[in-house]
């Protein structure tokens, strides 16, 4: 493969903190690279250096192709402008439509100011995609993104012929999209050929292999040390006994020198073995470091009764848009339910209704009075960024302070960080801090809105284990498909303007949703008829407007969007015949 980029001995410091050093790697044209590592390991810093928006403190970056068009989606990208931009607006709107954003061409400034995290992320991504980049850098592209958007992005990345570097904590997404993993670990990098699942297997194999080599080496070192001790003892005894033995042999002078010569030979052997030990110390196998583990531990829930949540015919809408209506469901104590639906369908709104933070337009919600709720939202707006880490907790005694220090240390907070302002923390550290607040309480019901966002893969997998083993009730929104399948065995699904309870895991639901070929064929034909009607209307409207006017451009874009949808449906119908 053609070499595209070479990084040699890159180094970056922030003040006295060394982010990474001696980082060297190559990127070949067409590679799909997943860049992973613990929070704070320097992933975003490294791609900023690659994109040219930050300078390294040492080392070199060499591009082997001139005039490269780099598309860089930064983490938590916000769509700040209107629809007009320097890129091809038709391509942008087309990408937005395929990502699941409806009627984007009708969005005004007020709508753009109040987008969900997933909608902002999709618009940012579509803007970058429509610029036709040669080199894509995507920093957490699936954050807040729904299933439909993730599947679209996976499909497009497989068709994309350029080079991709992806920072992501979404294991399903990495497994589908990358063929190489670069891990930032302990200020340097390790490279693995394959997807994320291969990386986990290979990393474990490398660790166990190195640990085995280290054990054999230590056994060899102990044997050499034992030989040295024996030789030293023999040599000392030989030197000590030489005069007496020489006198006894009747050759006091010559015999003494002869016997000491044998002792000196032992001294030479001792020096030789000491050199071997020193060589092993310098060139030998280092003891492999255990993977850093963030330790979560939820307090046991105090289970009381069976019902915890019931909804009767609830409806909710905003600004004339119905999110869901006439929806009824229940949640029993100890159940773990995942909430599944498209961006903007009302998942976070439903959580707020369940907690009483908002009211339903119709219907009633019952929440057990005895339930102690722990709520984790996906935004940080309620946090005072000037507060210190310690200020987030109520500490009544020195004993409680000591316990809190231990908890925060187990979650990756060093002692010096505890007096830092919250505003200086990374997004991953902020998420861990909010989880730590939950861990200090004994909750019956955990309502979690994207709890895994911004957590590194190691922390994500550890938190999954804890949530899976938690004996309380969990209602959770997450776009991490692996986590949803691993933790939740029941779902609340947004479909057909309703919230429906589904018994079973996400994979089972997705398979059942696909339905039979007959059902897909019938539904596609019905959608085609609706689109044909819209196309007829658009043609009529175009005839009324003057070409080049704002109304004509908007309707022309809508017409082209409908034609593309019709083409896609015709292909779908053809496949199901």
Long-range contacts (C-beta under 8 A, 24 or more apart in sequence): 1-28, 1-29, 1-30, 1-31, 2-28, 2-29, 2-64, 3-27, 3-28, 3-29, 3-64, 4-28, 4-29, 4-31, 4-63, 4-64, 4-65, 4-135, 4-163, 5-50, 5-61, 5-62, 5-63, 5-64, 6-60, 6-61, 6-62, 6-64, 7-50, 7-59, 7-60, 7-61, 7-62, 8-59, 8-60, 8-61, 8-62, 9-58, 9-59, 9-60, 10-46, 10-49, 10-56, 10-58, 10-59, 10-60, 10-61, 11-56, 11-57, 11-58, 11-59, 12-42, 12-45, 12-46, 12-49, 12-54, 12-56, 12-57, 13-57, 18-187, 19-45, 19-187, 20-45, 20-46, 20-184, 20-187, 20-188, 20-189, 21-58, 21-187, 21-188, 22-59, 22-188, 23-59, 23-184, 23-188, 23-189, 24-59, 24-189, 25-182, 25-189, 25-191, 27-163, 27-165, 28-163, 29-65, 29-163, 30-161, 30-162, 30-163, 31-163, 31-164, 31-179, 31-180, 32-157, 32-163, 32-164, 32-166, 32-177, 32-178, 32-179, 32-180, 33-163, 33-164, 33-165, 33-166, 33-178, 33-180, 33-181, 33-182, 34-166, 34-167, 34-168, 34-174, 34-177, 34-178, 34-180, 34-181, 34-182, 34-195, 34-196, 34-199, 35-165, 35-166, 35-167, 35-182, 35-184, 36-167, 36-168, 36-169, 36-174, 36-181, 36-182, 36-183, 36-184, 36-196, 36-199, 36-456, 36-457, 37-183, 37-184, 37-185, 37-456, 38-184, 38-185, 38-292, 38-412, 38-456, 38-458, 38-459, 39-412, 39-426, 39-427, 39-428, 39-429, 39-432, 39-454, 39-455, 39-456, 39-459, 40-426, 40-428, 40-429, 41-184, 41-185, 41-456, 42-184, 42-187, 43-139, 43-167, 43-184, 44-74, 44-75, 44-139, 44-167, 46-184, 47-72, 47-137, 47-139, 47-165, 47-167, 50-137, 50-165, 51-137, 65-134, 68-134, 68-135, 69-131, 69-132, 69-133, 69-134, 69-135, 70-133, 70-134, 70-135, 70-136, 70-137, 71-128, 71-129, 71-131, 71-133, 71-135, 71-136, 71-137, 72-128, 72-136, 72-137, 72-139, 73-124, 73-125, 73-128, 73-136, 73-137, 73-138, 73-139, 73-141, 74-139, 75-139, 75-140, 75-143, 75-167, 75-427, 76-140, 76-143, 76-427, 77-120, 77-121, 77-124, 77-125, 78-120, 78-124, 79-112, 79-115, 79-120, 79-123, 79-124, 79-127, 82-109, 82-112, 83-107, 85-127, 87-127, 87-130, 87-131, 88-130, 89-557, 90-557, 90-560, 91-129, 91-130, 91-132, 92-126, 92-127, 92-129, 92-130, 93-126, 93-557, 93-561, 94-130, 94-560, 94-561, 94-564, 95-125, 95-126, 95-129, 95-130, 96-122, 96-123, 96-126, 97-561, 97-564, 97-565, 98-152, 99-125, 99-126, 99-148, 99-149, 99-152, 99-153, 100-146, 100-148, 100-149, 100-152, 100-342, 100-343, 101-126, 101-343, 105-554, 105-557, 105-558, 105-561, 106-554, 116-144, 116-343, 116-344, 116-348, 117-143, 117-144, 117-378, 117-450, 118-144, 118-145, 118-146, 118-149, 118-343, 118-344, 118-479, 119-343, 119-344, 120-144, 121-145, 121-149, 122-149, 122-343, 125-153, 129-156, 133-162, 134-162, 134-163, 135-162, 135-163, 135-164, 135-165, 136-160, 136-162, 136-163, 136-164, 136-165, 137-164, 137-165, 138-164, 138-165, 138-166, 138-167, 138-168, 139-167, 140-167, 140-168, 140-169, 140-454, 141-166, 141-168, 141-173, 142-168, 142-170, 142-173, 142-479, 143-450, 143-453, 143-454, 143-479, 144-343, 144-378, 144-450, 144-453, 144-479, 145-343, 145-479, 146-341, 146-342, 146-343, 146-345, 146-479, 147-340, 147-342, 147-479, 147-481, 147-510, 148-342, 149-343, 150-479, 150-481, 169-452, 169-454, 169-455, 169-456, 169-457, 169-460, 169-480, 170-479, 170-480, 170-481, 170-482, 171-196, 171-197, 171-457, 171-480, 171-482, 172-480, 172-481, 172-482, 186-289, 196-457, 206-288, 207-288, 207-291, 210-285, 210-286, 210-288, 211-287, 211-288, 213-285, 214-285, 214-286, 214-287, 214-288, 217-280, 217-284, 217-285, 220-280, 221-277, 221-280, 224-273, 224-276, 224-277, 225-277, 227-273, 228-270, 228-273, 228-274, 228-277, 231-266, 231-269, 231-270, 231-273, 232-270, 234-263, 234-266, 235-263, 235-266, 235-267, 235-270, 238-262, 238-263, 238-266, 239-263, 291-458, 292-412, 292-458, 293-458, 293-462, 294-410, 294-411, 294-412, 294-432, 294-458, 294-459, 294-462, 294-463, 295-410, 295-411, 295-462, 296-411, 296-435, 296-439, 296-462, 296-463, 296-466, 297-439, 297-466, 298-438, 298-439, 298-443, 298-446, 298-466, 298-467, 298-470, 298-472, 299-439, 299-441, 299-442, 299-443, 300-442, 300-471, 300-472, 301-442, 301-443, 301-444, 301-445, 301-470, 301-471, 301-472, 301-473, 302-372, 302-442, 302-444, 303-333, 303-334, 303-444, 303-471, 303-472, 304-333, 304-368, 304-370, 304-444, 305-333, 305-368, 305-370, 306-332, 306-333, 307-332, 307-333, 307-366, 307-368, 308-332, 308-333, 308-367, 308-368, 308-371, 308-444, 308-445, 308-473, 309-354, 309-365, 309-366, 309-367, 309-368, 309-445, 309-475, 310-365, 310-366, 311-354, 311-363, 311-364, 311-365, 311-366, 311-499, 312-363, 312-364, 312-365, 312-366, 313-362, 313-363, 313-364, 314-353, 314-360, 314-362, 314-363, 314-364, 314-365, 314-499, 315-360, 315-361, 315-362, 315-363, 316-346, 316-349, 316-350, 316-353, 316-358, 316-360, 316-361, 317-361, 318-349, 322-497, 323-349, 323-497, 324-350, 324-494, 324-497, 324-498, 324-499, 325-362, 325-497, 325-498, 326-362, 326-363, 326-498, 327-363, 327-498, 327-499, 327-500, 328-363, 329-492, 329-499, 329-500, 329-501, 330-501, 331-473, 331-475, 332-473, 333-444, 333-472, 333-473, 334-471, 334-472, 334-473, 335-473, 335-474, 335-490, 336-467, 336-468, 336-470, 336-473, 336-474, 336-476, 336-487, 336-488, 336-489, 336-490, 337-474, 337-475, 337-476, 337-488, 337-490, 337-491, 337-492, 337-501, 338-476, 338-477, 338-478, 338-484, 338-487, 338-488, 338-490, 338-491, 338-492, 338-506, 339-475, 339-476, 339-477, 339-491, 339-492, 339-493, 339-494, 340-484, 340-491, 340-492, 340-493, 340-494, 340-506, 340-509, 341-493, 341-494, 341-495, 342-494, 345-494, 346-494, 347-449, 347-477, 347-494, 348-377, 348-378, 348-449, 348-477, 350-492, 350-499, 351-375, 351-447, 351-449, 351-475, 351-477, 354-447, 354-475, 355-447, 368-444, 370-444, 371-444, 371-445, 371-473, 372-441, 372-442, 372-443, 372-444, 372-445, 373-443, 373-444, 373-445, 373-446, 373-447, 374-438, 374-441, 374-443, 374-445, 374-446, 374-447, 375-447, 375-448, 375-449, 376-434, 376-435, 376-438, 376-446, 376-447, 376-448, 376-449, 376-451, 377-449, 378-449, 378-450, 378-453, 378-477, 380-430, 383-422, 383-430, 384-422, 385-421, 385-422, 385-423, 386-421, 386-422, 386-423, 387-421, 387-422, 388-418, 388-419, 388-420, 388-421, 388-422, 389-413, 389-417, 389-418, 389-419, 389-420, 389-422, 389-425, 389-433, 390-418, 390-419, 391-422, 392-422, 392-433, 392-436, 392-437, 393-436, 393-437, 393-440, 404-440, 407-436, 407-439, 407-440, 408-436, 411-435, 411-436, 412-459, 426-454, 427-453, 427-454, 428-454, 428-455, 428-456, 428-459, 430-454, 431-455, 432-459, 435-463, 443-472, 444-472, 444-473, 445-472, 445-473, 445-474, 445-475, 446-470, 446-472, 446-473, 446-474, 446-475, 446-476, 447-475, 447-476, 448-474, 448-475, 448-476, 448-477, 448-478, 449-476, 449-477, 450-477, 450-478, 450-479, 451-476, 451-478, 452-478, 452-480, 452-483, 481-506, 517-576, 518-576, 520-572, 520-576, 521-573, 521-576, 521-577, 524-569, 524-572, 524-573, 524-576, 525-573, 527-569, 528-566, 528-569, 528-570, 528-573, 531-562, 531-565, 531-566, 531-569, 532-566, 534-562, 535-559, 535-562, 535-563, 535-566, 538-562
